[in-house]
Amino acid sequence: MQAIVDTILDQNNVILSRINVKDRGGPGSNHAVNVSILSVALGARMGLGRKFLGELGFAARVHDSGRIGLDPEILGTPLAEADAKALASHETHVARGVKRLLGGRLSDVLLKSINVAFLHHYRFDQTGYPRMVTSKQQDVFTRIVAVADDYDEGTTPGRLYRDALSPSDALRHLLDHGATCWITAAASLTPSWSRPWFTP
Protein backbone atom coordinates (compact mmCIF):
# COMPACT_ATOMS: atom_id res chain seq x y z
CA MET A 1 0.00 0.00 0.00
CA GLN A 2 2.83 2.37 0.80
CA ALA A 3 4.25 1.79 -2.69
CA ILE A 4 0.91 2.91 -4.16
CA VAL A 5 0.95 5.99 -1.91
CA ASP A 6 4.51 6.85 -2.95
CA THR A 7 3.72 6.39 -6.64
CA ILE A 8 0.62 8.58 -6.42
CA LEU A 9 2.55 11.31 -4.63
CA ASP A 10 5.48 11.15 -7.07
CA GLN A 11 3.90 10.30 -10.43
CA ASN A 12 0.13 10.03 -10.07
CA ASN A 13 -0.58 10.02 -13.81
CA VAL A 14 1.15 6.63 -14.12
CA ILE A 15 -0.83 4.81 -11.44
CA LEU A 16 -4.11 6.59 -12.12
CA SER A 17 -4.09 5.09 -15.61
CA ARG A 18 -4.36 1.71 -13.82
CA ILE A 19 -8.00 2.36 -12.96
CA ASN A 20 -8.90 1.99 -16.64
CA VAL A 21 -8.47 -1.78 -16.20
CA LYS A 22 -12.02 -3.01 -15.61
CA ASP A 23 -12.84 -6.53 -14.43
CA ARG A 24 -10.36 -8.39 -16.59
CA GLY A 25 -10.45 -11.35 -14.17
CA GLY A 26 -14.22 -11.47 -13.66
CA PRO A 27 -16.89 -9.34 -11.97
CA GLY A 28 -15.38 -7.02 -9.37
CA SER A 29 -11.85 -8.35 -9.78
CA ASN A 30 -10.26 -4.90 -10.17
CA HIS A 31 -12.77 -2.87 -8.19
CA ALA A 32 -11.04 -2.92 -4.79
CA VAL A 33 -7.67 -1.97 -6.31
CA ASN A 34 -9.26 0.82 -8.36
CA VAL A 35 -11.11 2.21 -5.33
CA SER A 36 -7.89 2.07 -3.33
CA ILE A 37 -5.96 4.03 -5.97
CA LEU A 38 -8.74 6.59 -6.41
CA SER A 39 -9.12 7.02 -2.64
CA VAL A 40 -5.41 7.59 -2.09
CA ALA A 41 -5.29 10.06 -4.99
CA LEU A 42 -8.26 11.98 -3.59
CA GLY A 43 -6.80 11.91 -0.07
CA ALA A 44 -3.47 13.19 -1.39
CA ARG A 45 -5.27 16.01 -3.19
CA MET A 46 -6.93 16.89 0.13
CA GLY A 47 -3.50 17.10 1.78
CA LEU A 48 -3.54 13.95 3.95
CA GLY A 49 -0.09 12.80 5.08
CA ARG A 50 1.61 9.58 3.99
CA LYS A 51 0.61 7.63 7.11
CA PHE A 52 -3.07 8.53 6.71
CA LEU A 53 -2.90 7.84 2.97
CA GLY A 54 -1.57 4.34 3.68
CA GLU A 55 -4.37 3.70 6.15
CA LEU A 56 -6.93 5.12 3.71
CA GLY A 57 -5.61 2.91 0.91
CA PHE A 58 -5.87 -0.18 3.12
CA ALA A 59 -9.42 0.69 4.20
CA ALA A 60 -10.39 1.22 0.57
CA ARG A 61 -8.78 -2.07 -0.45
CA VAL A 62 -10.94 -4.05 2.00
CA HIS A 63 -14.14 -1.94 1.80
CA ASP A 64 -16.02 -4.64 -0.15
CA SER A 65 -14.57 -7.67 1.65
CA GLY A 66 -18.14 -8.66 2.57
CA ARG A 67 -18.83 -9.39 -1.10
CA ILE A 68 -16.60 -12.47 -0.81
CA GLY A 69 -18.89 -15.48 -0.77
CA LEU A 70 -21.91 -13.74 -2.29
CA ASP A 71 -23.71 -15.66 -5.02
CA PRO A 72 -21.67 -15.24 -8.26
CA GLU A 73 -24.92 -14.67 -10.15
CA ILE A 74 -25.64 -11.63 -7.96
CA LEU A 75 -22.12 -10.32 -8.46
CA GLY A 76 -22.41 -10.76 -12.22
CA THR A 77 -25.75 -8.95 -12.57
CA PRO A 78 -25.86 -5.14 -12.93
CA LEU A 79 -27.67 -3.69 -9.93
CA ALA A 80 -30.11 -1.91 -12.23
CA GLU A 81 -31.30 -5.32 -13.47
CA ALA A 82 -31.33 -7.19 -10.14
CA ASP A 83 -34.60 -8.24 -8.51
CA ALA A 84 -35.57 -7.31 -4.95
CA LYS A 85 -34.23 -10.57 -3.49
CA ALA A 86 -30.84 -10.15 -5.16
CA LEU A 87 -30.65 -6.51 -4.07
CA ALA A 88 -31.47 -7.43 -0.47
CA SER A 89 -28.77 -10.12 -0.57
CA HIS A 90 -26.28 -7.62 -2.00
CA GLU A 91 -27.02 -5.19 0.84
CA THR A 92 -25.76 -7.74 3.36
CA HIS A 93 -22.19 -7.28 2.19
CA VAL A 94 -21.63 -4.31 4.53
CA ALA A 95 -22.41 -6.35 7.66
CA ARG A 96 -20.56 -9.36 6.24
CA GLY A 97 -17.53 -7.12 5.69
CA VAL A 98 -17.56 -6.02 9.32
CA LYS A 99 -17.77 -9.63 10.48
CA ARG A 100 -14.89 -10.66 8.23
CA LEU A 101 -12.68 -7.76 9.34
CA LEU A 102 -13.41 -8.40 13.02
CA GLY A 103 -11.64 -11.72 12.55
CA GLY A 104 -8.32 -9.87 12.27
CA ARG A 105 -6.10 -8.47 15.01
CA LEU A 106 -7.67 -5.19 16.07
CA SER A 107 -5.61 -2.10 15.37
CA ASP A 108 -6.32 1.53 14.63
CA VAL A 109 -6.23 0.99 10.86
CA LEU A 110 -8.49 -2.08 11.13
CA LEU A 111 -11.06 -0.12 13.15
CA LYS A 112 -11.05 2.60 10.49
CA SER A 113 -11.46 -0.10 7.83
CA ILE A 114 -14.43 -1.64 9.67
CA ASN A 115 -16.14 1.75 9.71
CA VAL A 116 -15.50 2.18 5.98
CA ALA A 117 -16.77 -1.33 5.17
CA PHE A 118 -19.96 -0.73 7.14
CA LEU A 119 -20.85 2.80 6.02
CA HIS A 120 -19.55 3.26 2.47
CA HIS A 121 -23.11 2.91 1.06
CA TYR A 122 -24.71 5.13 3.71
CA ARG A 123 -25.11 8.75 2.67
CA PHE A 124 -25.13 12.22 4.15
CA ASP A 125 -28.89 12.50 3.49
CA GLN A 126 -29.43 9.09 5.20
CA THR A 127 -30.27 7.25 2.00
CA GLY A 128 -28.51 4.04 1.14
CA TYR A 129 -27.73 1.25 3.55
CA PRO A 130 -27.41 -0.02 6.20
CA ARG A 131 -30.58 1.61 7.45
CA MET A 132 -30.07 3.34 10.79
CA VAL A 133 -32.52 3.98 13.61
CA THR A 134 -30.62 7.19 14.36
CA SER A 135 -28.64 9.18 11.81
CA LYS A 136 -24.90 8.62 11.60
CA GLN A 137 -22.14 10.68 10.02
CA GLN A 138 -19.52 9.16 7.74
CA ASP A 139 -15.95 9.95 8.76
CA VAL A 140 -13.54 11.43 6.20
CA PHE A 141 -12.12 8.01 5.19
CA THR A 142 -15.60 6.64 4.54
CA ARG A 143 -16.65 9.69 2.53
CA ILE A 144 -13.55 9.45 0.35
CA VAL A 145 -14.03 5.72 -0.25
CA ALA A 146 -17.74 6.25 -1.01
CA VAL A 147 -16.86 8.75 -3.75
CA ALA A 148 -14.16 6.49 -5.21
CA ASP A 149 -16.48 3.47 -5.00
CA ASP A 150 -19.33 5.28 -6.77
CA TYR A 151 -17.03 6.52 -9.53
CA ASP A 152 -15.54 3.10 -10.21
CA GLU A 153 -18.96 1.40 -10.03
CA GLY A 154 -20.41 3.88 -12.51
CA THR A 155 -17.55 3.66 -15.00
CA THR A 156 -17.31 -0.15 -14.98
CA PRO A 157 -19.56 -2.08 -17.41
CA GLY A 158 -21.98 -4.46 -15.71
CA ARG A 159 -21.70 -3.04 -12.19
CA LEU A 160 -24.56 -0.54 -11.94
CA TYR A 161 -25.73 -0.74 -15.54
CA ARG A 162 -25.02 -3.04 -18.43
CA ASP A 163 -23.07 -0.22 -20.10
CA ALA A 164 -20.64 2.00 -18.20
CA LEU A 165 -21.11 5.72 -17.77
CA SER A 166 -18.43 7.88 -19.32
CA PRO A 167 -15.96 9.35 -16.80
CA SER A 168 -17.43 12.82 -17.37
CA ASP A 169 -21.01 11.57 -16.79
CA ALA A 170 -19.92 9.77 -13.62
CA LEU A 171 -18.20 12.90 -12.31
CA ARG A 172 -21.21 15.04 -13.19
CA HIS A 173 -23.44 12.64 -11.30
CA LEU A 174 -21.17 12.76 -8.24
CA LEU A 175 -21.14 16.56 -8.30
CA ASP A 176 -24.91 16.78 -8.69
CA HIS A 177 -25.82 14.08 -6.15
CA GLY A 178 -22.83 13.84 -3.81
CA ALA A 179 -24.87 13.55 -0.60
CA THR A 180 -27.39 11.06 -1.98
CA CYS A 181 -27.27 7.33 -2.55
CA TRP A 182 -25.95 6.70 -6.07
CA ILE A 183 -28.80 4.45 -7.15
CA THR A 184 -31.57 6.72 -5.87
CA ALA A 185 -30.17 9.72 -7.69
CA ALA A 186 -29.31 7.62 -10.75
CA ALA A 187 -32.99 7.56 -11.66
CA SER A 188 -32.25 10.82 -13.46
CA LEU A 189 -29.79 8.96 -15.69
CA THR A 190 -32.04 5.95 -16.21
CA PRO A 191 -35.62 7.19 -15.73
CA SER A 192 -37.15 3.74 -16.20
CA TRP A 193 -35.39 2.35 -13.15
CA SER A 194 -35.87 3.40 -9.55
CA ARG A 195 -35.88 1.21 -6.45
CA PRO A 196 -37.82 2.28 -3.33
CA TRP A 197 -35.55 0.16 -1.11
CA PHE A 198 -32.79 2.77 -1.49
CA THR A 199 -34.87 5.50 0.14
CA PRO A 200 -34.66 6.07 3.93
PATORMAR-998211 format. One record per residue (C-alpha): residue in three letters; x, y, z. Coordinates in nm, 2 decimals. Each point is the difference from the previous one (the first is absolute). Last residue first. Layout:
<pt code="ALA" c1="X" c2="Y" c3="Z"/>
...
This chain:
<pt code="PRO" c1="-3.47" c2="0.61" c3="0.39"/>
<pt code="THR" c1="-0.02" c2="-0.06" c3="-0.38"/>
<pt code="PHE" c1="0.21" c2="-0.27" c3="-0.16"/>
<pt code="TRP" c1="-0.28" c2="-0.26" c3="0.04"/>
<pt code="PRO" c1="-0.22" c2="0.21" c3="-0.22"/>
<pt code="ARG" c1="0.19" c2="-0.11" c3="-0.31"/>
<pt code="SER" c1="0.00" c2="0.22" c3="-0.31"/>
<pt code="TRP" c1="0.05" c2="-0.11" c3="-0.37"/>
<pt code="SER" c1="-0.18" c2="0.14" c3="-0.30"/>
<pt code="PRO" c1="0.16" c2="0.35" c3="0.05"/>
<pt code="THR" c1="0.36" c2="-0.13" c3="-0.05"/>
<pt code="LEU" c1="0.22" c2="0.31" c3="0.05"/>
<pt code="SER" c1="-0.25" c2="0.18" c3="0.22"/>
<pt code="ALA" c1="-0.07" c2="-0.32" c3="0.18"/>
<pt code="ALA" c1="0.37" c2="0.00" c3="0.10"/>
<pt code="ALA" c1="-0.09" c2="0.21" c3="0.30"/>
<pt code="THR" c1="-0.14" c2="-0.30" c3="0.18"/>
<pt code="ILE" c1="0.28" c2="-0.23" c3="-0.13"/>
<pt code="TRP" c1="0.28" c2="0.23" c3="0.11"/>
<pt code="CYS" c1="-0.13" c2="0.06" c3="0.35"/>
<pt code="THR" c1="-0.01" c2="0.38" c3="0.06"/>
<pt code="ALA" c1="0.25" c2="0.24" c3="0.14"/>
<pt code="GLY" c1="0.21" c2="0.03" c3="-0.32"/>
<pt code="HIS" c1="-0.30" c2="0.03" c3="-0.24"/>
<pt code="ASP" c1="0.09" c2="0.27" c3="-0.25"/>
<pt code="LEU" c1="0.38" c2="-0.02" c3="0.04"/>
<pt code="LEU" c1="-0.01" c2="-0.38" c3="0.01"/>
<pt code="HIS" c1="-0.22" c2="-0.02" c3="-0.31"/>
<pt code="ARG" c1="0.22" c2="0.24" c3="-0.19"/>
<pt code="LEU" c1="0.30" c2="-0.21" c3="0.09"/>
<pt code="ALA" c1="-0.17" c2="-0.31" c3="-0.13"/>
<pt code="ASP" c1="-0.11" c2="0.18" c3="-0.32"/>
<pt code="SER" c1="0.36" c2="0.12" c3="-0.06"/>
<pt code="PRO" c1="0.14" c2="-0.34" c3="0.06"/>
<pt code="SER" c1="-0.24" c2="-0.15" c3="-0.25"/>
<pt code="LEU" c1="-0.27" c2="-0.22" c3="0.15"/>
<pt code="ALA" c1="0.05" c2="-0.37" c3="-0.04"/>
<pt code="ASP" c1="-0.25" c2="-0.22" c3="-0.19"/>
<pt code="ARG" c1="-0.19" c2="-0.28" c3="0.17"/>
<pt code="TYR" c1="-0.07" c2="0.23" c3="0.29"/>
<pt code="LEU" c1="0.11" c2="0.02" c3="0.36"/>
<pt code="ARG" c1="0.29" c2="-0.25" c3="-0.03"/>
<pt code="GLY" c1="-0.03" c2="-0.15" c3="-0.35"/>
<pt code="PRO" c1="0.24" c2="0.24" c3="-0.17"/>
<pt code="THR" c1="0.23" c2="0.20" c3="0.24"/>
<pt code="THR" c1="-0.02" c2="0.38" c3="0.00"/>
<pt code="GLY" c1="-0.29" c2="0.02" c3="0.25"/>
<pt code="GLU" c1="0.14" c2="-0.25" c3="0.25"/>
<pt code="ASP" c1="0.35" c2="0.17" c3="-0.02"/>
<pt code="TYR" c1="-0.15" c2="0.34" c3="0.07"/>
<pt code="ASP" c1="-0.23" c2="-0.12" c3="0.27"/>
<pt code="ASP" c1="0.28" c2="-0.18" c3="0.18"/>
<pt code="ALA" c1="0.23" c2="0.30" c3="-0.02"/>
<pt code="VAL" c1="-0.27" c2="0.22" c3="0.14"/>
<pt code="ALA" c1="-0.08" c2="-0.25" c3="0.28"/>
<pt code="VAL" c1="0.37" c2="-0.05" c3="0.08"/>
<pt code="ILE" c1="0.05" c2="0.38" c3="0.05"/>
<pt code="ARG" c1="-0.31" c2="0.02" c3="0.22"/>
<pt code="THR" c1="0.10" c2="-0.31" c3="0.20"/>
<pt code="PHE" c1="0.35" c2="0.14" c3="0.07"/>
<pt code="VAL" c1="-0.14" c2="0.34" c3="0.10"/>
<pt code="ASP" c1="-0.24" c2="-0.14" c3="0.26"/>
<pt code="GLN" c1="-0.36" c2="-0.08" c3="-0.11"/>
<pt code="GLN" c1="-0.26" c2="0.15" c3="0.23"/>
<pt code="LYS" c1="-0.28" c2="-0.21" c3="0.16"/>
<pt code="SER" c1="-0.37" c2="0.06" c3="0.02"/>
<pt code="THR" c1="-0.20" c2="-0.20" c3="0.26"/>
<pt code="VAL" c1="-0.19" c2="-0.32" c3="-0.08"/>
<pt code="MET" c1="0.24" c2="-0.07" c3="-0.28"/>
<pt code="ARG" c1="-0.05" c2="-0.17" c3="-0.33"/>
<pt code="PRO" c1="0.32" c2="-0.16" c3="-0.13"/>
<pt code="TYR" c1="-0.03" c2="0.12" c3="-0.26"/>
<pt code="GLY" c1="-0.08" c2="0.28" c3="-0.25"/>
<pt code="THR" c1="-0.18" c2="0.32" c3="0.09"/>
<pt code="GLN" c1="0.09" c2="0.19" c3="0.32"/>
<pt code="ASP" c1="0.05" c2="0.34" c3="-0.17"/>
<pt code="PHE" c1="0.38" c2="-0.03" c3="0.07"/>
<pt code="ARG" c1="0.00" c2="-0.35" c3="-0.15"/>
<pt code="TYR" c1="0.04" c2="-0.36" c3="0.10"/>
<pt code="HIS" c1="0.16" c2="-0.22" c3="-0.26"/>
<pt code="HIS" c1="0.36" c2="0.04" c3="0.14"/>
<pt code="LEU" c1="-0.14" c2="-0.05" c3="0.35"/>
<pt code="PHE" c1="0.09" c2="-0.35" c3="0.11"/>
<pt code="ALA" c1="0.32" c2="-0.06" c3="-0.19"/>
<pt code="VAL" c1="0.13" c2="0.35" c3="0.08"/>
<pt code="ASN" c1="-0.06" c2="-0.04" c3="0.37"/>
<pt code="ILE" c1="0.17" c2="-0.34" c3="0.00"/>
<pt code="SER" c1="0.29" c2="0.15" c3="-0.19"/>
<pt code="LYS" c1="0.05" c2="0.27" c3="0.27"/>
<pt code="LEU" c1="-0.01" c2="-0.27" c3="0.27"/>
<pt code="LEU" c1="0.26" c2="-0.20" c3="-0.21"/>
<pt code="VAL" c1="0.23" c2="0.31" c3="-0.02"/>
<pt code="ASP" c1="-0.01" c2="0.05" c3="0.37"/>
<pt code="SER" c1="0.07" c2="-0.36" c3="0.08"/>
<pt code="LEU" c1="-0.21" c2="-0.31" c3="0.07"/>
<pt code="ARG" c1="0.16" c2="-0.33" c3="-0.11"/>
<pt code="GLY" c1="-0.22" c2="-0.14" c3="-0.27"/>
<pt code="GLY" c1="-0.33" c2="-0.18" c3="0.02"/>
<pt code="LEU" c1="-0.18" c2="0.33" c3="0.05"/>
<pt code="LEU" c1="0.07" c2="0.06" c3="-0.37"/>
<pt code="ARG" c1="-0.22" c2="-0.29" c3="-0.11"/>
<pt code="LYS" c1="-0.29" c2="0.11" c3="0.23"/>
<pt code="VAL" c1="0.02" c2="0.36" c3="-0.12"/>
<pt code="GLY" c1="0.01" c2="-0.11" c3="-0.36"/>
<pt code="ARG" c1="-0.31" c2="-0.23" c3="0.05"/>
<pt code="ALA" c1="-0.18" c2="0.30" c3="0.15"/>
<pt code="VAL" c1="0.08" c2="0.21" c3="-0.32"/>
<pt code="HIS" c1="-0.06" c2="-0.30" c3="-0.23"/>
<pt code="THR" c1="-0.36" c2="-0.04" c3="0.12"/>
<pt code="GLU" c1="-0.12" c2="0.25" c3="-0.26"/>
<pt code="HIS" c1="0.07" c2="-0.24" c3="-0.28"/>
<pt code="SER" c1="-0.25" c2="-0.25" c3="0.14"/>
<pt code="ALA" c1="-0.27" c2="0.27" c3="0.01"/>
<pt code="LEU" c1="0.09" c2="0.09" c3="-0.36"/>
<pt code="ALA" c1="-0.02" c2="-0.36" c3="-0.11"/>
<pt code="LYS" c1="-0.34" c2="-0.05" c3="0.17"/>
<pt code="ALA" c1="-0.14" c2="0.33" c3="-0.14"/>
<pt code="ASP" c1="0.10" c2="-0.09" c3="-0.36"/>
<pt code="ALA" c1="0.33" c2="0.10" c3="-0.16"/>
<pt code="GLU" c1="0.00" c2="0.19" c3="-0.34"/>
<pt code="ALA" c1="0.12" c2="0.34" c3="0.13"/>
<pt code="LEU" c1="0.24" c2="-0.18" c3="0.23"/>
<pt code="PRO" c1="0.18" c2="-0.14" c3="-0.30"/>
<pt code="THR" c1="0.02" c2="-0.38" c3="0.03"/>
<pt code="GLY" c1="0.33" c2="-0.19" c3="0.04"/>
<pt code="LEU" c1="0.03" c2="0.05" c3="0.37"/>
<pt code="ILE" c1="-0.35" c2="-0.13" c3="0.05"/>
<pt code="GLU" c1="0.07" c2="-0.31" c3="-0.21"/>
<pt code="PRO" c1="0.32" c2="-0.05" c3="0.18"/>
<pt code="ASP" c1="-0.20" c2="-0.05" c3="0.33"/>
<pt code="LEU" c1="0.18" c2="0.20" c3="0.27"/>
<pt code="GLY" c1="0.30" c2="-0.18" c3="0.15"/>
<pt code="ILE" c1="0.23" c2="0.30" c3="0.00"/>
<pt code="ARG" c1="-0.22" c2="0.31" c3="-0.03"/>
<pt code="GLY" c1="0.07" c2="0.07" c3="0.37"/>
<pt code="SER" c1="0.35" c2="0.10" c3="-0.09"/>
<pt code="ASP" c1="-0.14" c2="0.31" c3="-0.18"/>
<pt code="HIS" c1="0.19" c2="0.27" c3="0.19"/>
<pt code="VAL" c1="0.32" c2="-0.21" c3="0.02"/>
<pt code="ARG" c1="0.21" c2="0.19" c3="-0.24"/>
<pt code="ALA" c1="-0.16" c2="0.33" c3="0.10"/>
<pt code="ALA" c1="0.10" c2="-0.05" c3="0.36"/>
<pt code="PHE" c1="0.35" c2="-0.09" c3="-0.11"/>
<pt code="GLY" c1="0.03" c2="0.31" c3="-0.22"/>
<pt code="LEU" c1="-0.13" c2="0.22" c3="0.28"/>
<pt code="GLU" c1="0.25" c2="-0.14" c3="0.24"/>
<pt code="GLY" c1="0.28" c2="0.06" c3="-0.24"/>
<pt code="LEU" c1="-0.13" c2="0.35" c3="-0.07"/>
<pt code="PHE" c1="-0.02" c2="0.07" c3="0.37"/>
<pt code="LYS" c1="0.37" c2="-0.09" c3="0.04"/>
<pt code="ARG" c1="0.10" c2="0.20" c3="-0.31"/>
<pt code="GLY" c1="-0.17" c2="0.32" c3="0.11"/>
<pt code="LEU" c1="-0.34" c2="0.12" c3="-0.12"/>
<pt code="GLY" c1="0.00" c2="0.31" c3="-0.21"/>
<pt code="MET" c1="-0.34" c2="-0.02" c3="-0.17"/>
<pt code="ARG" c1="0.16" c2="-0.09" c3="-0.33"/>
<pt code="ALA" c1="0.18" c2="-0.28" c3="0.18"/>
<pt code="GLY" c1="-0.33" c2="-0.13" c3="0.13"/>
<pt code="LEU" c1="-0.15" c2="0.01" c3="-0.35"/>
<pt code="ALA" c1="0.30" c2="-0.19" c3="-0.14"/>
<pt code="VAL" c1="-0.01" c2="-0.25" c3="0.29"/>
<pt code="SER" c1="-0.37" c2="-0.06" c3="-0.05"/>
<pt code="LEU" c1="0.04" c2="-0.04" c3="-0.38"/>
<pt code="ILE" c1="0.27" c2="-0.26" c3="0.04"/>
<pt code="SER" c1="-0.19" c2="-0.19" c3="0.27"/>
<pt code="VAL" c1="-0.32" c2="0.01" c3="-0.20"/>
<pt code="ASN" c1="0.18" c2="-0.14" c3="-0.31"/>
<pt code="VAL" c1="0.16" c2="-0.28" c3="0.21"/>
<pt code="ALA" c1="-0.33" c2="-0.09" c3="0.15"/>
<pt code="HIS" c1="-0.18" c2="0.00" c3="-0.34"/>
<pt code="ASN" c1="0.25" c2="-0.20" c3="-0.20"/>
<pt code="SER" c1="-0.16" c2="-0.34" c3="0.04"/>
<pt code="GLY" c1="-0.35" c2="0.13" c3="0.04"/>
<pt code="PRO" c1="-0.15" c2="-0.23" c3="-0.26"/>
<pt code="GLY" c1="0.27" c2="-0.22" c3="-0.17"/>
<pt code="GLY" c1="0.37" c2="0.01" c3="-0.05"/>
<pt code="ARG" c1="0.01" c2="0.30" c3="-0.24"/>
<pt code="ASP" c1="-0.24" c2="0.19" c3="0.22"/>
<pt code="LYS" c1="0.08" c2="0.35" c3="-0.12"/>
<pt code="VAL" c1="0.35" c2="0.12" c3="-0.06"/>
<pt code="ASN" c1="-0.04" c2="0.38" c3="-0.04"/>
<pt code="ILE" c1="0.09" c2="0.04" c3="0.36"/>
<pt code="ARG" c1="0.36" c2="-0.07" c3="-0.08"/>
<pt code="SER" c1="0.03" c2="0.34" c3="-0.18"/>
<pt code="LEU" c1="0.00" c2="0.15" c3="0.35"/>
<pt code="ILE" c1="0.33" c2="-0.18" c3="0.07"/>
<pt code="VAL" c1="0.19" c2="0.18" c3="-0.27"/>
<pt code="ASN" c1="-0.17" c2="0.34" c3="0.03"/>
<pt code="ASN" c1="0.07" c2="0.00" c3="0.37"/>
<pt code="GLN" c1="0.38" c2="0.03" c3="-0.03"/>
<pt code="ASP" c1="0.16" c2="0.09" c3="0.33"/>
<pt code="LEU" c1="-0.30" c2="0.01" c3="0.25"/>
<pt code="ILE" c1="-0.19" c2="-0.27" c3="-0.18"/>
<pt code="THR" c1="0.31" c2="-0.22" c3="-0.02"/>
<pt code="ASP" c1="0.08" c2="0.05" c3="0.36"/>
<pt code="VAL" c1="-0.36" c2="-0.09" c3="0.11"/>
<pt code="ILE" c1="0.00" c2="-0.31" c3="-0.23"/>
<pt code="ALA" c1="0.33" c2="-0.11" c3="0.15"/>
<pt code="GLN" c1="-0.14" c2="0.06" c3="0.35"/>
<pt code="MET" c1="-0.28" c2="-0.24" c3="-0.08"/>
